[in-house]
């Protein structure tokens, strides 16, 4: 009866892949759009205190109905990884 635990594990993996966990925008990005509409310019302080400018963006279609607008940066944030060669 070792097949039952294996089937349960496989079912859990399929469920996770079918519904990948959505990343939530940082609180600062959500707060930057609290009094704004989709497409409005926005600004908030990034992780290192830098000014991040962007545009208020609606959540994806598969987000919960109460998902708020969030400030999407004009450019991607820098990564801590060294540049690829």
C-alpha positions, -999 to 999 in steps of 0.1 A, spaced: 0 0 0 29 24 -7 11 37 -38 -15 57 -18 11 82 -2 27 85 -36 -6 94 -53 -14 119 -26 20 136 -31 16 137 -69 -19 152 -65 -5 179 -43 22 187 -68 -3 190 -96 -25 213 -76 4 236 -67 15 238 -104 -21 244 -115 -25 273 -91 9 289 -87 12 312 -57 8 348 -67 32 374 -55 17 403 -38 31 438 -45 49 455 -16 27 475 8 44 507 -3 34 501 -39 -3 495 -29 -3 526 -7 11 547 -35 -21 541 -55 -47 543 -28 -62 576 -40 -55 570 -77 -68 553 -107 -53 528 -132 -28 545 -154 -20 573 -130 17 580 -122 29 570 -88 59 570 -66 71 551 -34 103 544 -15 120 512 -25 137 486 -3 170 506 0 151 539 4 154 549 -33 126 567 -51 106 543 -73 84 558 -100 58 540 -120 22 537 -130 -8 525 -110 -18 491 -125 -48 469 -120 -43 434 -106 -42 405 -130 -76 390 -141 -71 359 -119 -65 380 -88 -91 381 -60 -120 406 -66 -108 429 -38 -72 431 -50 -60 467 -50 -42 488 -76 -4 488 -72 24 510 -84 43 491 -111 78 505 -114 89 521 -147 118 497 -147 127 464 -131 144 466 -97 181 458 -96 190 423 -85 217 413 -61 232 389 -86 263 398 -106 257 405 -143 258 374 -165 286 370 -190 
